[in-house]
Amino acid sequence: MKLSFLQVDAFADRPFVGNPAAVFPLDAWLADETMQAIAMENNLSETAFTVPAAGDADYELRWFTPTAEVALCGHATLASGHVLIERDEVRFRTRKAGILLVRREGEGLALDLPVTLVKPAAHPKLLEVLGTPGAELFLSHNGAEATSIVLLEDEQAVRACAPDMRALRTIDLMVIVTARGAQHDVVSRVFVPAWGVDEDPVTGSAHAALAPFWAERLGRTSFTAFQASKRGGRIDCRLAGDRAILGGRCVTVIEGTFSI
């Protein structure tokens, strides 16, 4: 069997920055184990699969890391929108995150995600593993996939964060370290080794948590964010009620055929 696919750098204005995702537009679902094997072979943080839908959505959408299917992935949704959008918006039906929209916005795209809410919590082992024992910690509490936000003192501390990845693999969380930024309002990094990705380059789902978190602290509903991974990427964040609107661009870098 031969499958057409594209590889897209999401939240990127040029190749080799942002977060790469593979997008497989299918006519019908493959077996779960086949999609998981494809994602493992791709070895990207996310591989997205879509099939045509009826009713309130244009497509059904699922995402796989190299090791597991996940409940929500922002950058691969944006990448899927970049591949499949034909008019002003494209609607994706997902299994756990509901209907997700990607709209045209200016020269880029806007991704509409449900927010993830966090509250203060204690997790001494996580802070020890991150090397940030004095930081403030927050954990998700609104039914979203397990998410933690660790608030650091400044951008330098975010960039210098050096987790013990082997130990972090035993903690089943998406870990976001964040602070106010120098050139952007907010800076962050995201670690998800428990889900097969040590450090994610640019993470839409993390900003679904950072949007309400920083809107409250900045006193405004829109701000610029930069994820300070090696690839790096800018996200324009806007809080709209219980939705996070994340703006960015995408660049297609590969169009190919996958043989199985």
QUIPE-V11399 format. One record per run of one state. SS is the DSSP state (H for helix, E for strand, L for the rest). FROM is the first residue (numbers start at 0). LEN is the number of residues. Records with the same first field share a line. If there is no record, write none. Layout:
SS->FROM-LEN / FROM-LEN
This chain:
L->0-1 / 10-8 / 26-5 / 42-3 / 52-6 / 64-4 / 70-3 / 84-4 / 93-5 / 105-2 / 114-3 / 120-3 / 130-5 / 140-6 / 151-3 / 160-4 / 168-5 / 180-5 / 195-1 / 200-3 / 218-3 / 227-5 / 240-2 / 248-1 / 259-1
E->1-9 / 18-8 / 45-7 / 58-6 / 68-2 / 88-5 / 98-7 / 107-7 / 117-3 / 135-5 / 146-5 / 173-7 / 185-7 / 196-4 / 221-6 / 232-8 / 242-6 / 249-10
H->31-11 / 73-11 / 123-7 / 154-6 / 164-4 / 192-3 / 203-15
